[in-house]
Amino acid sequence: MITNPSHHIFHRMAAREPSRYLTRALPRASVPSIRPQGFLSRRNVSDEAPARRLSDHLTELESASSLSTTVPNSAAASFDPLARAAARKNQLPRGRYQFRSPKYNRGPLHPHQPPPPSHPSSRLFVPGPFSAPRAEQTFESTVSPDIMTLCYVHTPPGFKPPPKSARLREWDDSSPYHKNRVLRGPRGGDVLRLLRKPIKFNNIPEIERITIHSYVKNAAAERNSSWLHVAGIAVQAISNVRVETFKSKSNVAPWGIAANRDSVAVKAELYGENMYHFLGKLVDVVLPRIKDWEGVKGSSGDSSGNITFGLVPENVALFPELEINYDMYPPKMIPGCHITLHTTARTDKDARLLLSAMGIPFYGKIVN
């Protein structure tokens, strides 16, 4: 066995040094523990603790209740908040922080985000609902389950739909100018239609909003604003929504209409409670009273789930809001209107199924 002679020399030198250097030279047999060594016999906290009676704990409780009234009855009877507010000469200071919803939504990364529309401080907040429209209850209780049953398509677990070809076509690269060019449109047209998703419990078609639009050509032809005023008041009465006026975008020489000069149309957008109330009046009161009315044309629609039909002035006069105060509206100035029902359906077929269940009939050739 070969040993290093330097080790023997080191141990000899360490033996001559004092004892405090000797501990460094010898190997450490054990490492001291960081935790202090505890006693083998431990006792619980309750051992050798002085006994305390229950009465000692009760003495620490307060004798008076925090719910008791400390103000005398005479002071409470003489307190008049209205007189105190009237006697105040200066207004109370406003709070330190007044949140104002931004006028424009500048994206999800902007530090100033608008609150949700359901929050009272939102600019889009609409209080309500204050009633339960019958048309809405009919949709939730009857129409919605029926459409779910009719349109539901069962797929077994693990089913994968077959792959479909791309809707936008690529160029054939027959020319060098095709490089980095946008994809070609679909065959048969330049409009890319919406995709119909399978109807499930969370995407049942429903009416999203209703638009009432009335074009009054006499407002510009006769240079008389009373036509537009009557049309706006009539549409506002039947819809319970403040109307908007619009100017003509093009010139119509026979009617004497100039672009961006004459206000010739009014429009009202209905949502929520007002929408269902208007739909109920339209289906239950107005449409059944129209003589020889076959229904809405089957070709009506924009291939995206929106259906439009029109009412002549004689039909608009059948609304109960106009009949109850018929003298307020001159008969010759009552306007006709176009009614557009915007639905969440992706195709006109699903939209017609929804509106037929709500009470609007269709006739003629059906164009999907």
KEKE-3310 file (N, C-alpha, C; in steps of 0.2 Angstrom, whole numbers, plus 5000, padded with zeros to 4 digits):
npx = (5004:5003:5007:5005:5018:5017:5006:5009:5018:5010:5001:5010:5014:5002:5000:5009:5005:4993:4978:4967:4970:4971:4958:4955:4963:4959:4947:4929:4918:4905:4891:4885:4868:4856:4844:4839:4842:4829:4820:4817:4806:4791:4778:4761:4752:4741:4746:4750:4744:4736:4720:4705:4690:4673:4667:4677:4680:4668:4668:4676:4669:4659:4647:4637:4627:4632:4622:4613:4604:4611:4608:4597:4579:4573:4582:4582:4569:4568:4576:4578:4580:4577:4575:4587:4595:4590:4593:4607:4619:4630:4635:4638:4654:4661:4664:4681:4685:4678:4671:4671:4664:4673:4671:4673:4678:4693:4700:4705:4717:4719:4722:4710:4696:4679:4665:4655:4639:4629:4632:4628:4635:4639:4639:4630:4620:4604:4590:4580:4572:4555:4543:4535:4536:4523:4527:4540:4540:4533:4543:4553:4547:4541:4544:4558:4562:4555:4562:4575:4572:4568:4579:4590:4605:4611:4627:4638:4649:4666:4665:4671:4669:4669:4683:4683:4684:4693:4686:4690:4698:4714:4727:4733:4746:4750:4755:4768:4764:4754:4760:4760:4747:4730:4718:4707:4689:4674:4666:4653:4650:4655:4653:4655:4647:4639:4644:4634:4632:4630:4615:4613:4610:4615:4616:4603:4592:4587:4577:4586:4586:4574:4571:4564:4560:4556:4553:4550:4546:4539:4543:4553:4549:4538:4543:4540:4541:4532:4528:4538:4539:4526:4528:4539:4534:4524:4531:4538:4528:4523:4533:4540:4552:4565:4566:4578:4583:4587:4597:4595:4606:4608:4604:4588:4580:4566:4559:4564:4574:4589:4606:4612:4605:4591:4581:4574:4570:4566:4571:4570:4577:4574:4576:4577:4565:4556:4556:4550:4537:4533:4533:4524:4512:4512:4510:4498:4488:4489:4493:4483:4472:4473:4467:4465:4478:4492:4504:4522:4534:4541:4554:4560:4574:4591:4600:4607:4600:4591:4576:4565:4550:4536:4524:4510:4503:4489:4490:4499:4491:4483:4489:4488:4492:4491:4477:4470:4472:4468:4465:4476:4485:4486:4477:4482:4496:4501:4514:4520:4530:4546:4550:4562:4568:4580:4589:4598:4601:4610:4606:4593:4583:4583:4579:4566:4560:4560:4553:4541:4536:4534:4523:4523:4518:4523:4523:4522:4536:4550:4565:4581)
npy = (4994:5011:5026:5043:5053:5066:5067:5061:5070:5081:5077:5075:5088:5094:5088:5094:5107:5118:5112:5118:5118:5105:5099:5103:5095:5082:5070:5074:5066:5066:5077:5092:5094:5106:5109:5111:5099:5090:5087:5070:5067:5074:5086:5090:5105:5107:5102:5105:5117:5132:5130:5137:5146:5146:5158:5168:5169:5175:5188:5195:5199:5212:5222:5229:5229:5230:5233:5241:5256:5272:5285:5297:5297:5309:5316:5309:5310:5324:5325:5330:5326:5333:5346:5349:5347:5357:5369:5369:5378:5377:5365:5347:5340:5331:5314:5307:5298:5297:5287:5286:5280:5275:5284:5277:5261:5255:5243:5227:5228:5241:5252:5259:5252:5249:5246:5231:5229:5227:5234:5247:5259:5259:5265:5259:5254:5248:5249:5237:5221:5226:5220:5204:5199:5190:5184:5181:5172:5162:5158:5153:5143:5134:5136:5136:5122:5114:5118:5113:5100:5096:5100:5093:5084:5068:5063:5049:5045:5050:5053:5060:5073:5071:5077:5093:5102:5117:5133:5145:5146:5142:5150:5144:5146:5148:5159:5171:5182:5178:5175:5177:5182:5186:5173:5165:5169:5160:5148:5152:5165:5180:5182:5176:5164:5162:5149:5135:5129:5114:5113:5115:5114:5126:5135:5138:5145:5162:5177:5191:5205:5218:5228:5243:5252:5266:5274:5290:5298:5310:5319:5326:5329:5337:5347:5348:5346:5340:5328:5319:5321:5316:5302:5299:5300:5291:5278:5278:5277:5264:5256:5260:5266:5278:5286:5287:5299:5300:5305:5307:5297:5298:5306:5309:5313:5314:5315:5326:5325:5328:5323:5320:5331:5332:5325:5310:5297:5287:5277:5263:5254:5239:5230:5217:5218:5228:5223:5210:5214:5221:5212:5203:5211:5213:5199:5195:5205:5214:5207:5197:5204:5209:5210:5197:5193:5184:5181:5181:5182:5167:5169:5179:5186:5186:5176:5174:5173:5183:5191:5200:5210:5220:5233:5241:5258:5257:5245:5248:5257:5249:5246:5245:5257:5267:5267:5270:5283:5290:5302:5310:5307:5312:5304:5302:5304:5294:5282:5269:5254:5245:5229:5221:5206:5201:5187:5174:5164:5155:5152:5155:5145:5140:5152:5154:5143:5147:5159:5155:5146:5156:5163:5169:5167:5159:5160:5154:5150:5142:5149:5144)
npz = (5000:4996:5003:5006:5010:5014:5022:5034:5039:5041:5051:5062:5064:5067:5080:5088:5089:5098:5106:5100:5086:5084:5082:5070:5062:5064:5058:5056:5066:5069:5064:5072:5077:5071:5077:5094:5107:5114:5129:5135:5142:5140:5143:5143:5138:5146:5158:5175:5174:5181:5188:5181:5184:5177:5179:5179:5165:5161:5166:5158:5147:5139:5147:5142:5127:5110:5101:5106:5108:5109:5108:5114:5115:5112:5105:5093:5089:5086:5075:5058:5042:5030:5033:5038:5026:5018:5025:5023:5015:5006:4994:4997:4997:4982:4979:4981:4971:4955:4944:4927:4913:4898:4882:4870:4865:4866:4864:4871:4877:4882:4896:4901:4904:4898:4909:4911:4901:4910:4921:4932:4930:4917:4900:4891:4899:4903:4912:4919:4916:4917:4916:4911:4895:4885:4873:4875:4886:4879:4870:4878:4885:4876:4862:4861:4867:4857:4845:4848:4849:4836:4827:4833:4831:4833:4838:4840:4854:4852:4838:4823:4812:4794:4784:4776:4761:4758:4759:4753:4738:4732:4721:4705:4703:4690:4685:4688:4695:4704:4716:4734:4733:4739:4744:4732:4730:4734:4723:4712:4717:4726:4739:4755:4763:4780:4791:4795:4811:4821:4829:4846:4864:4868:4858:4852:4839:4841:4842:4840:4838:4833:4819:4814:4800:4791:4776:4770:4757:4754:4763:4758:4745:4746:4753:4766:4783:4791:4787:4790:4804:4808:4804:4812:4825:4825:4822:4834:4843:4841:4844:4856:4857:4855:4840:4826:4814:4796:4782:4764:4754:4741:4725:4719:4706:4701:4712:4718:4728:4736:4739:4755:4760:4763:4776:4775:4781:4795:4809:4820:4833:4841:4856:4868:4881:4875:4862:4862:4866:4855:4845:4850:4849:4835:4830:4837:4836:4825:4812:4811:4808:4795:4779:4768:4768:4765:4771:4774:4761:4755:4749:4756:4764:4769:4767:4779:4790:4793:4792:4782:4780:4774:4779:4774:4774:4779:4786:4796:4804:4811:4823:4841:4848:4839:4836:4847:4849:4837:4831:4832:4822:4806:4793:4780:4782:4789:4790:4779:4783:4784:4792:4800:4806:4815:4818:4828:4820:4807:4795:4782:4783:4796:4802:4797:4802:4816:4816:4811:4821:4831:4826:4813:4797:4782:4764:4747:4736:4744:4747:4752)
capx = (5000:5007:5004:5008:5022:5015:5001:5012:5021:5005:4999:5015:5014:4996:5001:5013:5001:4988:4972:4962:4972:4970:4952:4954:4966:4956:4941:4924:4914:4897:4889:4880:4862:4854:4839:4841:4840:4824:4819:4814:4799:4787:4772:4756:4751:4737:4749:4752:4741:4731:4712:4701:4683:4669:4665:4682:4679:4662:4670:4680:4664:4656:4641:4632:4627:4633:4616:4608:4604:4614:4605:4591:4573:4571:4586:4580:4562:4569:4580:4574:4585:4575:4576:4595:4597:4587:4597:4614:4620:4635:4634:4643:4660:4660:4669:4688:4686:4672:4673:4667:4665:4675:4666:4675:4681:4699:4702:4706:4724:4719:4721:4704:4691:4672:4662:4650:4633:4624:4634:4624:4639:4640:4635:4625:4616:4597:4587:4574:4565:4550:4538:4537:4532:4521:4530:4547:4538:4531:4549:4557:4544:4538:4547:4565:4563:4553:4567:4580:4570:4568:4586:4596:4608:4615:4633:4641:4655:4672:4664:4675:4666:4674:4686:4680:4688:4694:4681:4693:4703:4721:4729:4736:4753:4752:4759:4772:4760:4750:4764:4757:4740:4725:4715:4701:4683:4670:4663:4646:4649:4660:4651:4657:4641:4640:4643:4629:4634:4625:4611:4613:4607:4618:4615:4596:4591:4582:4577:4591:4583:4570:4572:4558:4562:4551:4556:4545:4548:4535:4546:4558:4546:4534:4547:4536:4544:4527:4527:4543:4537:4521:4531:4543:4530:4520:4535:4540:4522:4522:4540:4542:4559:4566:4568:4583:4582:4592:4596:4596:4613:4609:4600:4582:4577:4559:4556:4567:4578:4596:4610:4615:4602:4585:4580:4569:4569:4566:4572:4570:4580:4571:4580:4574:4558:4552:4556:4545:4531:4531:4532:4517:4507:4512:4507:4492:4483:4490:4493:4476:4467:4475:4462:4468:4486:4495:4510:4528:4536:4547:4560:4563:4579:4598:4605:4611:4596:4588:4570:4562:4544:4534:4517:4507:4500:4483:4491:4502:4486:4480:4492:4483:4494:4488:4470:4467:4472:4469:4465:4483:4489:4483:4477:4486:4503:4503:4518:4522:4537:4549:4551:4567:4569:4587:4590:4605:4602:4615:4603:4586:4579:4582:4576:4559:4557:4559:4547:4534:4534:4532:4517:4523:4517:4527:4520:4526:4542:4554:4572:4585)
capy = (5000:5017:5031:5049:5055:5072:5066:5059:5076:5085:5074:5077:5096:5095:5085:5099:5113:5117:5108:5121:5116:5098:5097:5104:5090:5075:5070:5075:5059:5068:5084:5094:5096:5113:5109:5109:5093:5091:5082:5064:5067:5080:5087:5094:5112:5107:5100:5110:5124:5133:5129:5143:5145:5149:5165:5172:5171:5180:5195:5199:5201:5218:5221:5233:5226:5235:5234:5245:5263:5277:5292:5298:5297:5316:5318:5305:5313:5331:5325:5331:5327:5337:5353:5350:5348:5364:5374:5369:5383:5374:5358:5342:5338:5325:5309:5307:5295:5297:5283:5288:5275:5278:5284:5273:5255:5255:5237:5224:5230:5248:5252:5261:5247:5250:5241:5227:5233:5226:5238:5254:5265:5258:5270:5255:5251:5249:5246:5233:5222:5228:5215:5198:5198:5184:5181:5179:5166:5157:5156:5150:5137:5130:5136:5133:5115:5111:5118:5109:5093:5096:5101:5090:5078:5065:5060:5045:5047:5049:5054:5065:5074:5071:5084:5097:5106:5124:5137:5149:5143:5145:5151:5138:5147:5148:5166:5173:5187:5174:5174:5181:5185:5183:5168:5167:5168:5154:5147:5154:5171:5183:5182:5170:5164:5160:5142:5133:5125:5110:5116:5111:5118:5133:5139:5138:5151:5166:5184:5196:5212:5220:5235:5246:5257:5269:5279:5295:5302:5316:5324:5330:5331:5343:5352:5349:5342:5337:5321:5316:5321:5311:5296:5297:5299:5284:5273:5279:5275:5257:5253:5262:5267:5284:5285:5291:5301:5299:5309:5303:5296:5298:5310:5306:5319:5314:5317:5332:5323:5329:5319:5324:5338:5331:5319:5306:5291:5286:5270:5262:5247:5236:5225:5214:5219:5231:5219:5205:5217:5223:5205:5200:5215:5211:5193:5194:5210:5217:5203:5193:5209:5211:5206:5193:5193:5177:5180:5183:5178:5162:5171:5184:5184:5188:5170:5175:5172:5189:5191:5207:5211:5227:5234:5247:5263:5254:5240:5251:5260:5244:5245:5248:5263:5272:5267:5273:5291:5290:5309:5313:5306:5312:5297:5302:5305:5288:5279:5262:5253:5238:5226:5216:5202:5199:5181:5172:5158:5156:5151:5157:5140:5140:5158:5153:5139:5150:5164:5151:5144:5162:5165:5173:5162:5160:5157:5154:5146:5143:5149:5143)
capz = (5000:4995:5007:5004:5016:5017:5027:5041:5041:5043:5057:5067:5065:5071:5086:5092:5090:5103:5105:5096:5080:5083:5080:5062:5058:5064:5054:5061:5067:5068:5063:5077:5074:5072:5082:5101:5110:5118:5134:5133:5145:5138:5146:5139:5140:5152:5164:5180:5173:5186:5186:5180:5184:5171:5181:5177:5158:5160:5168:5153:5142:5140:5150:5137:5120:5104:5097:5110:5106:5114:5107:5118:5110:5111:5099:5087:5087:5083:5069:5052:5037:5025:5035:5038:5019:5016:5028:5020:5010:5002:4992:5000:4992:4979:4981:4979:4964:4951:4938:4921:4908:4892:4877:4865:4867:4862:4864:4877:4880:4884:4903:4904:4901:4900:4913:4907:4900:4915:4927:4931:4927:4909:4895:4888:4904:4902:4917:4918:4913:4922:4914:4908:4889:4884:4868:4878:4889:4875:4867:4883:4887:4871:4855:4861:4867:4851:4840:4850:4847:4828:4824:4836:4827:4838:4836:4845:4857:4848:4831:4820:4806:4788:4782:4771:4757:4759:4756:4749:4734:4730:4714:4702:4702:4683:4683:4694:4699:4709:4723:4739:4732:4743:4741:4728:4733:4733:4717:4712:4720:4729:4746:4759:4768:4786:4792:4800:4816:4824:4835:4853:4869:4869:4852:4849:4836:4844:4839:4843:4838:4827:4816:4810:4795:4787:4771:4769:4751:4754:4767:4754:4739:4747:4757:4772:4788:4795:4785:4794:4811:4809:4804:4818:4831:4824:4824:4841:4847:4841:4846:4863:4857:4852:4833:4823:4807:4791:4776:4758:4752:4733:4722:4716:4703:4700:4719:4721:4734:4735:4743:4761:4762:4765:4780:4772:4784:4802:4810:4827:4835:4847:4860:4874:4883:4869:4856:4863:4866:4848:4842:4852:4846:4828:4829:4840:4835:4818:4806:4810:4805:4788:4775:4762:4769:4764:4775:4772:4755:4756:4746:4760:4768:4766:4768:4785:4796:4794:4788:4781:4776:4774:4780:4771:4780:4782:4791:4802:4807:4815:4830:4846:4850:4835:4836:4853:4848:4829:4828:4833:4816:4800:4790:4774:4784:4793:4785:4779:4786:4784:4798:4799:4812:4816:4823:4829:4815:4802:4788:4782:4785:4803:4804:4796:4807:4822:4816:4810:4828:4835:4824:4807:4792:4775:4758:4741:4735:4749:4745:4758)
cpx = (5004:5004:5008:5012:5020:5010:5004:5015:5016:5002:5004:5015:5008:4996:5005:5009:4996:4982:4967:4964:4971:4964:4951:4958:4963:4949:4935:4919:4907:4896:4884:4874:4860:4849:4841:4839:4835:4824:4816:4807:4796:4781:4767:4755:4746:4740:4751:4750:4736:4724:4709:4694:4680:4668:4671:4682:4673:4664:4673:4675:4661:4649:4635:4633:4628:4627:4611:4609:4606:4611:4598:4585:4572:4575:4584:4573:4563:4573:4576:4579:4583:4576:4584:4598:4596:4591:4605:4615:4625:4634:4640:4648:4659:4665:4676:4688:4679:4674:4668:4669:4668:4670:4667:4679:4687:4703:4704:4713:4724:4718:4714:4699:4684:4669:4657:4643:4628:4626:4630:4629:4641:4636:4629:4620:4609:4594:4581:4576:4560:4543:4540:4533:4529:4524:4537:4545:4537:4538:4553:4554:4542:4542:4554:4566:4561:4559:4573:4579:4571:4575:4591:4598:4612:4621:4636:4647:4661:4671:4668:4671:4671:4677:4683:4685:4688:4689:4684:4698:4709:4722:4733:4744:4755:4756:4763:4769:4755:4753:4761:4751:4735:4721:4709:4694:4679:4667:4656:4645:4655:4659:4652:4651:4643:4640:4638:4632:4628:4621:4611:4610:4609:4618:4609:4595:4586:4582:4582:4589:4578:4571:4566:4561:4557:4554:4550:4548:4545:4538:4550:4554:4542:4537:4543:4538:4538:4526:4532:4542:4531:4524:4535:4539:4526:4525:4537:4534:4522:4528:4542:4549:4560:4569:4574:4581:4588:4591:4598:4604:4613:4603:4594:4579:4570:4556:4559:4571:4586:4600:4612:4611:4595:4584:4573:4567:4569:4567:4572:4573:4577:4575:4576:4567:4553:4551:4551:4538:4529:4529:4525:4511:4506:4508:4500:4486:4483:4489:4486:4471:4468:4471:4467:4476:4488:4500:4516:4531:4542:4553:4564:4568:4586:4603:4609:4607:4592:4582:4567:4555:4541:4526:4515:4504:4494:4484:4495:4497:4482:4483:4488:4485:4492:4480:4467:4468:4473:4469:4472:4487:4485:4483:4481:4494:4505:4508:4518:4529:4539:4551:4556:4568:4576:4587:4597:4606:4607:4612:4596:4581:4578:4578:4568:4556:4556:4553:4541:4532:4532:4526:4517:4523:4521:4523:4524:4532:4547:4561:4577:4592)
cpy = (5006:5022:5038:5052:5062:5072:5065:5066:5081:5083:5076:5084:5097:5093:5090:5105:5112:5113:5111:5119:5109:5095:5098:5098:5083:5076:5071:5069:5061:5075:5086:5096:5103:5114:5107:5102:5093:5085:5076:5064:5074:5080:5091:5101:5112:5105:5105:5117:5125:5133:5136:5142:5148:5157:5170:5174:5176:5187:5199:5201:5208:5217:5224:5230:5232:5236:5239:5252:5268:5284:5292:5298:5304:5318:5315:5308:5320:5331:5325:5332:5332:5345:5354:5351:5355:5370:5374:5373:5380:5367:5353:5341:5332:5320:5310:5304:5294:5293:5285:5283:5278:5278:5279:5267:5254:5248:5234:5226:5237:5248:5254:5257:5249:5245:5237:5231:5232:5230:5245:5260:5264:5263:5266:5252:5253:5246:5242:5225:5223:5224:5209:5197:5191:5180:5178:5172:5160:5154:5151:5143:5132:5130:5133:5126:5112:5112:5114:5102:5091:5096:5097:5084:5075:5062:5056:5047:5045:5050:5060:5066:5073:5077:5087:5101:5113:5128:5142:5146:5146:5146:5145:5140:5147:5154:5168:5179:5184:5174:5179:5185:5182:5178:5170:5166:5162:5154:5149:5161:5174:5183:5176:5169:5161:5152:5140:5128:5120:5113:5112:5116:5125:5137:5139:5145:5155:5173:5188:5203:5213:5227:5237:5252:5260:5275:5284:5300:5309:5321:5328:5333:5337:5348:5354:5344:5338:5330:5317:5316:5316:5304:5294:5296:5292:5278:5273:5276:5268:5253:5255:5264:5274:5283:5289:5293:5300:5303:5305:5303:5297:5303:5307:5312:5320:5317:5323:5331:5324:5325:5323:5330:5336:5324:5316:5299:5291:5278:5269:5255:5245:5230:5223:5215:5222:5227:5214:5208:5219:5217:5202:5204:5213:5205:5192:5199:5212:5212:5199:5198:5211:5207:5203:5194:5186:5176:5183:5179:5173:5164:5176:5182:5186:5182:5170:5174:5178:5189:5198:5206:5218:5227:5241:5252:5260:5249:5243:5255:5255:5243:5248:5255:5269:5272:5270:5281:5292:5297:5313:5312:5307:5306:5297:5302:5299:5284:5272:5260:5246:5236:5221:5213:5199:5193:5179:5166:5160:5155:5154:5152:5139:5146:5157:5148:5142:5155:5160:5148:5150:5165:5169:5168:5164:5157:5157:5149:5148:5143:5149:5146)
cpz = (5000:4998:5005:5010:5018:5022:5034:5043:5044:5050:5063:5069:5069:5078:5091:5093:5096:5101:5100:5088:5079:5081:5073:5059:5058:5060:5059:5060:5066:5067:5068:5074:5076:5077:5089:5103:5115:5124:5132:5136:5144:5142:5142:5142:5146:5158:5169:5178:5179:5184:5186:5180:5178:5173:5179:5170:5157:5162:5163:5147:5144:5143:5146:5130:5115:5100:5100:5108:5111:5114:5110:5112:5108:5105:5093:5084:5083:5077:5063:5046:5032:5027:5036:5031:5016:5019:5026:5015:5004:5000:4996:4994:4989:4981:4978:4972:4961:4945:4933:4915:4901:4886:4871:4868:4863:4863:4871:4881:4883:4892:4905:4900:4903:4904:4908:4906:4906:4921:4926:4929:4920:4905:4892:4893:4903:4908:4915:4918:4919:4921:4911:4901:4888:4878:4870:4882:4885:4871:4872:4885:4882:4864:4856:4862:4860:4845:4841:4848:4839:4825:4827:4832:4832:4835:4842:4848:4852:4840:4829:4813:4800:4787:4776:4767:4759:4756:4751:4745:4733:4723:4712:4701:4694:4681:4689:4698:4704:4716:4728:4738:4737:4740:4737:4732:4731:4726:4717:4714:4724:4737:4749:4764:4775:4787:4797:4805:4819:4829:4841:4858:4870:4863:4848:4846:4840:4841:4843:4844:4832:4825:4812:4806:4791:4782:4769:4763:4751:4758:4763:4748:4740:4751:4764:4777:4792:4793:4790:4802:4813:4809:4810:4824:4831:4825:4831:4845:4847:4843:4853:4863:4853:4845:4831:4815:4802:4785:4770:4756:4744:4731:4718:4713:4702:4707:4722:4727:4732:4741:4749:4763:4765:4770:4777:4775:4791:4803:4818:4828:4841:4850:4866:4875:4877:4863:4856:4863:4859:4844:4844:4849:4839:4826:4831:4838:4827:4812:4806:4807:4798:4784:4769:4762:4770:4769:4772:4766:4758:4754:4750:4764:4765:4767:4774:4791:4798:4789:4788:4778:4778:4776:4777:4776:4783:4787:4797:4806:4812:4822:4835:4849:4846:4835:4842:4853:4840:4827:4829:4826:4810:4796:4784:4776:4788:4788:4785:4782:4784:4790:4797:4806:4811:4821:4823:4824:4810:4795:4788:4784:4792:4806:4803:4800:4814:4822:4814:4817:4832:4832:4817:4802:4786:4770:4752:4741:4740:4746:4751:4756)
residu = (MET:ILE:THR:ASN:PRO:SER:HIS:HIS:ILE:PHE:HIS:ARG:MET:ALA:ALA:ARG:GLU:PRO:SER:ARG:TYR:LEU:THR:ARG:ALA:LEU:PRO:ARG:ALA:SER:VAL:PRO:SER:ILE:ARG:PRO:GLN:GLY:PHE:LEU:SER:ARG:ARG:ASN:VAL:SER:ASP:GLU:ALA:PRO:ALA:ARG:ARG:LEU:SER:ASP:HIS:LEU:THR:GLU:LEU:GLU:SER:ALA:SER:SER:LEU:SER:THR:THR:VAL:PRO:ASN:SER:ALA:ALA:ALA:SER:PHE:ASP:PRO:LEU:ALA:ARG:ALA:ALA:ALA:ARG:LYS:ASN:GLN:LEU:PRO:ARG:GLY:ARG:TYR:GLN:PHE:ARG:SER:PRO:LYS:TYR:ASN:ARG:GLY:PRO:LEU:HIS:PRO:HIS:GLN:PRO:PRO:PRO:PRO:SER:HIS:PRO:SER:SER:ARG:LEU:PHE:VAL:PRO:GLY:PRO:PHE:SER:ALA:PRO:ARG:ALA:GLU:GLN:THR:PHE:GLU:SER:THR:VAL:SER:PRO:ASP:ILE:MET:THR:LEU:CYS:TYR:VAL:HIS:THR:PRO:PRO:GLY:PHE:LYS:PRO:PRO:PRO:LYS:SER:ALA:ARG:LEU:ARG:GLU:TRP:ASP:ASP:SER:SER:PRO:TYR:HIS:LYS:ASN:ARG:VAL:LEU:ARG:GLY:PRO:ARG:GLY:GLY:ASP:VAL:LEU:ARG:LEU:LEU:ARG:LYS:PRO:ILE:LYS:PHE:ASN:ASN:ILE:PRO:GLU:ILE:GLU:ARG:ILE:THR:ILE:HIS:SER:TYR:VAL:LYS:ASN:ALA:ALA:ALA:GLU:ARG:ASN:SER:SER:TRP:LEU:HIS:VAL:ALA:GLY:ILE:ALA:VAL:GLN:ALA:ILE:SER:ASN:VAL:ARG:VAL:GLU:THR:PHE:LYS:SER:LYS:SER:ASN:VAL:ALA:PRO:TRP:GLY:ILE:ALA:ALA:ASN:ARG:ASP:SER:VAL:ALA:VAL:LYS:ALA:GLU:LEU:TYR:GLY:GLU:ASN:MET:TYR:HIS:PHE:LEU:GLY:LYS:LEU:VAL:ASP:VAL:VAL:LEU:PRO:ARG:ILE:LYS:ASP:TRP:GLU:GLY:VAL:LYS:GLY:SER:SER:GLY:ASP:SER:SER:GLY:ASN:ILE:THR:PHE:GLY:LEU:VAL:PRO:GLU:ASN:VAL:ALA:LEU:PHE:PRO:GLU:LEU:GLU:ILE:ASN:TYR:ASP:MET:TYR:PRO:PRO:LYS:MET:ILE:PRO:GLY:CYS:HIS:ILE:THR:LEU:HIS:THR:THR:ALA:ARG:THR:ASP:LYS:ASP:ALA:ARG:LEU:LEU:LEU:SER:ALA:MET:GLY:ILE:PRO:PHE:TYR:GLY:LYS:ILE:VAL:ASN)
# end
